[in-house]
Amino acid sequence: MKLSTKGRYAVMAMADLARFGGDRPVTLADIAARQEISLSYLEQLFARLRQGGLVTATRGPGGGYRLTRSPQETRVSDIILAVDEPIKTTRCDIASPKGCTGTQARCLTHDLWEELGHQIHVFLAGVSLADILEKRVLGRASVGAALPATGPVGTVSLGSSATS
């Protein structure tokens, strides 16, 4: 599974806007130059971000874009969904009666991939633009989620974990 450039670039641009915006609008040309993203592509993304209520536009000299909410309140999941970039981990279409296999049945691993998609959404919903700017993202997935240690082939050791 791969997140497309649409979602990645939208998050990059919004992080740039959060970093350099503050109380003044930021032009898409400035964001394009700093992030090395095509200006025309940014215009398309920001039209969707504006429709999604994440940014506001100011026209004219000194115009540009501002965040609608604070960086602490702006979630990465909201950005990705605003640019119409669902993270799909199953091969079936949820709205389709065909199921994964084309026979109205789910594939054997459907629940695994569906839960992975849910976990990705939960993770992205838990990360704000402020977290990105303050470099509080690395290690978040492992916080409180100790993985079982593996033993000899075919066995899993739960091990012991000390709590404080």
ZAMAR-677586 format. One record per residue (C-alpha): residue number from 0; residue in three letters; chain; x, y, z. Coordinates in steps of 0.2 Angstrom, whole numbers, padded with zeros to 4 digits. Layout:
<sites>
- mimi, tiba, semar, east, north, up
- NUM, ALA, A, X, Y, Z
...
</sites>
This chain:
<sites>
- mimi, tiba, semar, east, north, up
- 0, MET, A, 0000, 0000, 0000
- 1, LYS, A, 0006, 0017, -0004
- 2, LEU, A, 0000, 0034, -0001
- 3, SER, A, -0001, 0044, -0017
- 4, THR, A, 0008, 0061, -0020
- 5, LYS, A, -0009, 0070, -0018
- 6, GLY, A, -0010, 0065, 0001
- 7, ARG, A, 0009, 0067, 0004
- 8, TYR, A, 0010, 0084, -0005
- 9, ALA, A, -0006, 0091, 0004
- 10, VAL, A, 0002, 0086, 0021
- 11, MET, A, 0019, 0094, 0016
- 12, ALA, A, 0010, 0110, 0010
- 13, MET, A, -0001, 0111, 0026
- 14, ALA, A, 0015, 0109, 0037
- 15, ASP, A, 0024, 0122, 0027
- 16, LEU, A, 0008, 0134, 0029
- 17, ALA, A, 0008, 0130, 0048
- 18, ARG, A, 0026, 0134, 0049
- 19, PHE, A, 0027, 0150, 0039
- 20, GLY, A, 0010, 0157, 0041
- 21, GLY, A, 0006, 0162, 0058
- 22, ASP, A, -0004, 0178, 0057
- 23, ARG, A, -0001, 0182, 0039
- 24, PRO, A, -0006, 0173, 0023
- 25, VAL, A, 0006, 0162, 0013
- 26, THR, A, 0006, 0162, -0006
- 27, LEU, A, 0006, 0145, -0015
- 28, ALA, A, 0021, 0151, -0025
- 29, ASP, A, 0031, 0152, -0008
- 30, ILE, A, 0025, 0135, -0003
- 31, ALA, A, 0029, 0128, -0020
- 32, ALA, A, 0047, 0135, -0020
- 33, ARG, A, 0051, 0128, -0002
- 34, GLN, A, 0043, 0111, -0005
- 35, GLU, A, 0047, 0109, -0023
- 36, ILE, A, 0029, 0105, -0028
- 37, SER, A, 0022, 0111, -0044
- 38, LEU, A, 0012, 0127, -0042
- 39, SER, A, -0003, 0121, -0053
- 40, TYR, A, -0004, 0105, -0042
- 41, LEU, A, -0004, 0115, -0026
- 42, GLU, A, -0018, 0126, -0033
- 43, GLN, A, -0028, 0110, -0036
- 44, LEU, A, -0024, 0103, -0019
- 45, PHE, A, -0028, 0120, -0010
- 46, ALA, A, -0045, 0121, -0019
- 47, ARG, A, -0050, 0105, -0011
- 48, LEU, A, -0042, 0110, 0006
- 49, ARG, A, -0052, 0126, 0005
- 50, GLN, A, -0068, 0116, 0001
- 51, GLY, A, -0064, 0105, 0016
- 52, GLY, A, -0063, 0120, 0028
- 53, LEU, A, -0045, 0118, 0032
- 54, VAL, A, -0039, 0134, 0024
- 55, THR, A, -0045, 0151, 0020
- 56, ALA, A, -0040, 0162, 0005
- 57, THR, A, -0036, 0180, 0005
- 58, ARG, A, -0036, 0188, -0012
- 59, GLY, A, -0025, 0203, -0019
- 60, PRO, A, -0008, 0210, -0014
- 61, GLY, A, -0002, 0202, 0002
- 62, GLY, A, -0015, 0188, -0001
- 63, GLY, A, -0013, 0169, 0001
- 64, TYR, A, -0019, 0155, 0012
- 65, ARG, A, -0021, 0153, 0031
- 66, LEU, A, -0025, 0138, 0042
- 67, THR, A, -0043, 0139, 0047
- 68, ARG, A, -0039, 0130, 0063
- 69, SER, A, -0023, 0130, 0074
- 70, PRO, A, -0009, 0118, 0070
- 71, GLN, A, -0013, 0108, 0086
- 72, GLU, A, -0031, 0106, 0080
- 73, THR, A, -0027, 0101, 0062
- 74, ARG, A, -0026, 0082, 0060
- 75, VAL, A, -0016, 0074, 0046
- 76, SER, A, -0031, 0062, 0043
- 77, ASP, A, -0042, 0078, 0040
- 78, ILE, A, -0030, 0084, 0027
- 79, ILE, A, -0029, 0067, 0018
- 80, LEU, A, -0048, 0065, 0017
- 81, ALA, A, -0050, 0084, 0012
- 82, VAL, A, -0040, 0080, -0004
- 83, ASP, A, -0051, 0065, -0007
- 84, GLU, A, -0037, 0053, -0003
- 85, PRO, A, -0044, 0038, 0006
- 86, ILE, A, -0032, 0025, 0012
- 87, LYS, A, -0038, 0009, 0006
- 88, THR, A, -0030, -0007, 0011
- 89, THR, A, -0043, -0020, 0005
- 90, ARG, A, -0045, -0024, -0013
- 91, CYS, A, -0064, -0024, -0012
- 92, ASP, A, -0075, -0009, -0014
- 93, ILE, A, -0085, -0006, 0003
- 94, ALA, A, -0100, 0000, -0007
- 95, SER, A, -0100, -0015, -0019
- 96, PRO, A, -0110, -0031, -0016
- 97, LYS, A, -0097, -0041, -0025
- 98, GLY, A, -0085, -0043, -0010
- 99, CYS, A, -0067, -0046, -0012
- 100, THR, A, -0068, -0061, -0023
- 101, GLY, A, -0081, -0055, -0035
- 102, THR, A, -0093, -0068, -0028
- 103, GLN, A, -0101, -0058, -0014
- 104, ALA, A, -0088, -0066, -0002
- 105, ARG, A, -0074, -0058, 0007
- 106, CYS, A, -0056, -0065, 0005
- 107, LEU, A, -0048, -0075, 0019
- 108, THR, A, -0037, -0060, 0024
- 109, HIS, A, -0051, -0046, 0022
- 110, ASP, A, -0052, -0043, 0041
- 111, LEU, A, -0033, -0041, 0043
- 112, TRP, A, -0032, -0028, 0029
- 113, GLU, A, -0048, -0019, 0035
- 114, GLU, A, -0041, -0017, 0052
- 115, LEU, A, -0024, -0011, 0045
- 116, GLY, A, -0033, 0003, 0036
- 117, HIS, A, -0042, 0007, 0053
- 118, GLN, A, -0026, 0008, 0062
- 119, ILE, A, -0018, 0019, 0049
- 120, HIS, A, -0033, 0031, 0051
- 121, VAL, A, -0032, 0031, 0070
- 122, PHE, A, -0013, 0035, 0069
- 123, LEU, A, -0016, 0049, 0056
- 124, ALA, A, -0030, 0056, 0067
- 125, GLY, A, -0019, 0056, 0082
- 126, VAL, A, -0005, 0067, 0073
- 127, SER, A, -0007, 0086, 0071
- 128, LEU, A, 0002, 0098, 0061
- 129, ALA, A, 0010, 0104, 0077
- 130, ASP, A, 0016, 0087, 0081
- 131, ILE, A, 0025, 0087, 0064
- 132, LEU, A, 0032, 0104, 0066
- 133, GLU, A, 0038, 0100, 0084
- 134, LYS, A, 0045, 0083, 0078
- 135, ARG, A, 0034, 0073, 0089
- 136, VAL, A, 0030, 0059, 0076
- 137, LEU, A, 0044, 0046, 0077
- 138, GLY, A, 0040, 0033, 0089
- 139, ARG, A, 0022, 0036, 0091
- 140, ALA, A, 0017, 0020, 0084
- 141, SER, A, 0027, 0010, 0097
- 142, VAL, A, 0021, 0020, 0112
- 143, GLY, A, 0012, 0008, 0123
- 144, ALA, A, 0011, -0005, 0110
- 145, ALA, A, 0025, -0018, 0115
- 146, LEU, A, 0026, -0032, 0102
- 147, PRO, A, 0028, -0050, 0107
- 148, ALA, A, 0046, -0057, 0106
- 149, THR, A, 0048, -0071, 0095
- 150, GLY, A, 0055, -0087, 0101
- 151, PRO, A, 0060, -0103, 0091
- 152, VAL, A, 0052, -0105, 0074
- 153, GLY, A, 0033, -0107, 0076
- 154, THR, A, 0032, -0100, 0094
- 155, VAL, A, 0029, -0083, 0101
- 156, SER, A, 0035, -0078, 0118
- 157, LEU, A, 0025, -0065, 0127
- 158, GLY, A, 0040, -0061, 0138
- 159, SER, A, 0038, -0051, 0154
- 160, SER, A, 0036, -0032, 0154
- 161, ALA, A, 0039, -0021, 0169
- 162, THR, A, 0027, -0007, 0172
- 163, SER, A, 0031, 0008, 0181
</sites>
